[in-house]
Amino acid sequence: MKNGQKIYENIKKEMKKQKINQSDIAKMLGMTRANVSTILTRIKENKVSYKNTIKIADILGVNPKNFF
């Protein structure tokens, strides 16, 4: 599994655990759900944006290292 795929899976797992969806994250980041979807897709494709990964981790209240 590529690193991006692993990060994506871990983010999705944490989102499910906390019952937070892409729309919720979008509201907290001040962007559209489509933007969040694009960010997650880029992470999954191993085009990791650490800046966005850290923002999502902050919203979920977890250490970004948990995704790697």
MOBELDA-V48264 format. One record per pair of residues at least 4 apart in sequence whose C-alpha atoms are under 6 Angstrom apart, sorted by sequence separation. I is the first residue (numbers start at 1). J is the second residue. D is the distance in Angstrom with one decimal. If there is no record, write none. Layout:
I&J&D  I&J&D
This chain:
15&19&5.8  20&24&6.0  26&30&5.9  43&47&5.2  50&54&6.0  57&61&5.9  15&20&5.0  26&31&5.0  42&47&5.0  43&48&4.5  57&62&5.2  26&32&5.3  26&33&5.2  57&64&5.3  23&33&4.9  26&36&6.0  54&64&5.7  22&33&5.7  8&44&5.2  4&43&5.2  5&44&4.6  4&44&4.8  4&46&4.0  10&67&5.3  7&67&4.9  7&68&5.6
